[in-house]
Amino acid sequence: MTLNYQRILVAVNKSAGADRALEKAVATAKRNHARLDILRVIDINSLQYKAGGQTVIDGQGIYDIEQSNEEFLTELREKILRNDGLEPEQVFVHLRFGNPRTVILDDFQPEYHNDLLVIGGTEMSLFKRMLAGSVTSYVPRAAQCDVLITKK
């Protein structure tokens, strides 16, 4: 059975797992002549508070984070276009703010009609996954499309 994906979504977060996911997504997009959506979700809630509930990030901090990530995504797209043989009309980068689970599954994927979601395997310890959960453990259960989770 051959699967022919046309709209691939890969979530990136500057981790080794996300790098592996991006490699698989690029290869799949190339093989299928598909659109590749590269999504970076910034969870401001995880950046905003430290012990004691004091705010450690302000509007300028959010702006700086946005600019840094826009630059990261632009460079990533240029690298893919230069090195991986995809055409400019195939590769799109997106930056969103919010809860990664909600943004990926409830907002982005339904809006862009992605038929494959590629994510990196979690690098959290078992304790952290039990305490906080992870996007990687949640997504396959809730996704409305095929999901590929890359391993180490």
Buried (B, 14 or more C-beta within 10 A) or exposed (E): EEEEBEBBBBBBBEEEBBEBBBBBBBEBBBEBEBBBBBBBBBBBEEEBEEEEEEEEBEEEBBEEBEEEBEEBBEEBBEEBBEEBEBEEEBBBBBBBBBBBBEBBBBBBBEEBEBBBBBBBBBBBEEEEEEEEEBBBBBBEEEBEBBBBBBEE
